[in-house]
Amino acid sequence: MGNDIAAQRRHPEEGGYARGEETRGRIIAAALQIFGDHGYDQASTRQIATSAGVNPPALQYYFGGKEGLHRACAQHIVERVSEVLDPALKRAARVTREGARGEVAEALCDVLEAMIDGLMAAGAESWGRFIARGKVDGAGPAMALIYEHIGMHLRDAMMGLIALSTGQPLRAEITQLRAGTVLGQVTTFYANREHHLAAMGWKDFDSRALTLIKSVVVQNTRLLLAGWSGAPRGRLRAGQK
């Protein structure tokens, strides 16, 4: 997933900015925060540079300007999220390709649980704020890249598994709506992270919170699949009544 993005990074030459990758990382971390707080249009490169502890020309040097920095933020998110999601997405692709209907529920839940694990990954809070603000503003190049390299892969995986389970066509409206319903159980925690934490009285998505979220999402998903396929409900999870 993340490998599809060609790495177009500027690296310092001999005598250029010292510790290039470290500096670049600080700029991206600051940009994720400020773009997330203020949006693409309102965020200034000077503000980002100050937050990162660099001079404004450094942003031009490493990223070619504001648009390039916004793209770099998207690439950073895609690479980090891909590390979490790729194993589950590969399993989903195999199950769909082989027509292994008996593995659909487990493969679907694997993808959702991997997404939930991503909530606790380092930097996930700033990713969520960045993506939520980008969806509201609709500005800058990042959202199209994130959808192309994360959202589209997730949606296609969901649709493939659901179509296999239900016997409905892959691109049927009902399949697309069902995929959106399943994904929405988890994406809401990214898009509305602070709201959910406040509502639950949690300080963060710690291991206990993730375990609880997983149990609810897995149970819901198995019930949905059983209803859509007309199959008996059976056990909700191995070893669970």
Rosetta blueprint (number, residue, H / E / L):
1 M L
2 G H
3 N H
4 D H
5 I L
6 A L
7 A L
8 Q L
9 R L
10 R L
11 H L
12 P L
13 E L
14 E L
15 G L
16 G L
17 Y L
18 A L
19 R L
20 G H
21 E H
22 E H
23 T H
24 R H
25 G H
26 R H
27 I H
28 I H
29 A H
30 A H
31 A H
32 L H
33 Q H
34 I H
35 F H
36 G H
37 D H
38 H H
39 G H
40 Y H
41 D H
42 Q H
43 A L
44 S L
45 T H
46 R H
47 Q H
48 I H
49 A H
50 T H
51 S H
52 A H
53 G L
54 V L
55 N L
56 P L
57 P H
58 A H
59 L H
60 Q H
61 Y H
62 Y H
63 F H
64 G L
65 G L
66 K H
67 E H
68 G H
69 L H
70 H H
71 R H
72 A H
73 C H
74 A H
75 Q H
76 H H
77 I H
78 V H
79 E H
80 R H
81 V H
82 S H
83 E H
84 V H
85 L H
86 D H
87 P H
88 A H
89 L H
90 K H
91 R H
92 A H
93 A H
94 R H
95 V H
96 T H
97 R H
98 E H
99 G L
100 A L
101 R H
102 G H
103 E H
104 V H
105 A H
106 E H
107 A H
108 L H
109 C H
110 D H
111 V H
112 L H
113 E H
114 A H
115 M H
116 I H
117 D H
118 G H
119 L L
120 M L
121 A L
122 A L
123 G L
124 A H
125 E H
126 S H
127 W H
128 G H
129 R H
130 F H
131 I H
132 A H
133 R H
134 G H
135 K H
136 V H
137 D H
138 G L
139 A L
140 G L
141 P L
142 A H
143 M H
144 A H
145 L H
146 I H
147 Y H
148 E H
149 H H
150 I H
151 G H
152 M H
153 H H
154 L H
155 R H
156 D H
157 A H
158 M H
159 M H
160 G H
161 L H
162 I H
163 A H
164 L H
165 S H
166 T H
167 G L
168 Q L
169 P L
170 L L
171 R L
172 A L
173 E H
174 I H
175 T H
176 Q H
177 L H
178 R H
179 A H
180 G H
181 T H
182 V H
183 L H
184 G H
185 Q H
186 V H
187 T H
188 T H
189 F H
190 Y H
191 A H
192 N L
193 R H
194 E H
195 H H
196 H H
197 L H
198 A H
199 A H
200 M H
201 G L
202 W L
203 K L
204 D L
205 F L
206 D L
207 S H
208 R H
209 A H
210 L H
211 T H
212 L H
213 I H
214 K H
215 S H
216 V H
217 V H
218 V H
219 Q H
220 N H
221 T H
222 R H
223 L H
224 L H
225 L H
226 A H
227 G H
228 W H
229 S H
230 G L
231 A L
232 P L
233 R L
234 G L
235 R L
236 L L
237 R L
238 A L
239 G L
240 Q L
241 K L
